[in-house]
């Protein structure tokens, strides 16, 4: 239980963190747009400065990490859960 937070204010969210090979702002924006159009997304970002080109997806709804991986892969990029 979260301390000092009323039960009705606790927000559950699912966060997926993935390693990708996305390198350009254009590609990053296309991937984020595709993810946002298919999933209920609270936030989605790709860190192009990180060596793992980290894709972070936060959603108030549950999603399968494999669904994100398949979508990004179908867009032509490598994608794997970041350990």
C-alpha positions as CSV (number, residue, x, y, z in Angstrom):
1,X,0.0,0.0,0.0
2,X,1.2,3.5,-0.8
3,X,1.8,5.5,2.3
4,X,-0.2,8.7,2.8
5,X,-2.0,8.3,-0.5
6,X,-5.8,7.7,-0.3
7,X,-6.9,4.5,-2.0
8,X,-8.9,6.3,-4.6
9,X,-5.8,8.3,-5.8
10,X,-3.5,5.3,-6.3
11,X,-2.9,5.0,-10.1
12,X,-1.8,1.8,-11.6
13,X,0.2,2.0,-14.8
14,X,2.1,-0.4,-16.8
15,X,5.6,0.6,-18.0
16,X,7.5,-1.1,-20.7
17,X,11.1,-0.4,-21.3
18,X,12.7,-1.6,-24.6
19,X,16.1,-1.5,-26.4
20,X,15.8,-0.4,-30.0
21,X,17.9,0.7,-32.9
22,X,15.8,3.9,-33.7
23,X,18.3,6.6,-34.6
24,X,16.5,9.6,-36.1
25,X,13.9,12.0,-34.8
26,X,11.7,11.2,-37.8
27,X,11.7,7.5,-37.0
28,X,11.2,8.2,-33.3
29,X,8.1,10.3,-34.1
30,X,6.7,7.6,-36.4
31,X,7.1,4.9,-33.8
32,X,5.6,7.0,-31.1
33,X,2.6,7.9,-33.3
34,X,2.1,4.2,-34.2
35,X,2.2,3.1,-30.6
36,X,-0.1,5.9,-29.5
37,X,-2.7,5.1,-32.2
38,X,-2.9,1.4,-31.2
39,X,-2.5,1.5,-27.4
40,X,-3.9,3.6,-24.6
41,X,-0.7,5.5,-23.8
42,X,0.0,7.9,-21.0
43,X,3.5,8.7,-22.2
44,X,5.8,7.3,-24.8
45,X,9.4,8.3,-25.6
46,X,12.6,7.2,-27.3
47,X,16.0,8.4,-25.9
48,X,18.1,8.8,-29.0
49,X,21.1,9.8,-26.8
50,X,21.2,6.6,-24.9
51,X,23.3,3.8,-26.4
52,X,20.3,1.4,-26.2
53,X,17.9,3.9,-27.8
54,X,15.5,3.2,-25.0
55,X,11.8,3.2,-25.8
56,X,9.6,3.8,-22.8
57,X,5.9,3.2,-22.9
58,X,3.6,4.0,-19.9
59,X,0.0,3.1,-20.0
60,X,-2.9,3.2,-17.6
61,X,-4.0,-0.1,-19.3
62,X,-2.3,-3.4,-19.4
63,X,-0.5,-4.3,-22.6
64,X,1.7,-7.2,-23.6
65,X,5.3,-6.3,-24.1
66,X,5.4,-8.7,-27.1
67,X,2.7,-6.5,-28.8
68,X,5.0,-3.5,-28.6
69,X,7.9,-5.5,-29.8
70,X,6.0,-6.8,-32.8
71,X,4.7,-3.4,-33.8
72,X,8.2,-1.8,-33.6
73,X,9.7,-4.7,-35.5
74,X,7.0,-4.5,-38.2
75,X,8.0,-0.8,-38.6
76,X,11.5,-2.0,-39.5
77,X,13.3,-1.6,-36.2
78,X,14.9,-3.9,-33.7
79,X,13.1,-4.0,-30.3
80,X,13.6,-6.1,-27.2
81,X,12.8,-5.8,-23.5
82,X,15.6,-4.0,-21.7
83,X,16.8,-6.1,-18.8
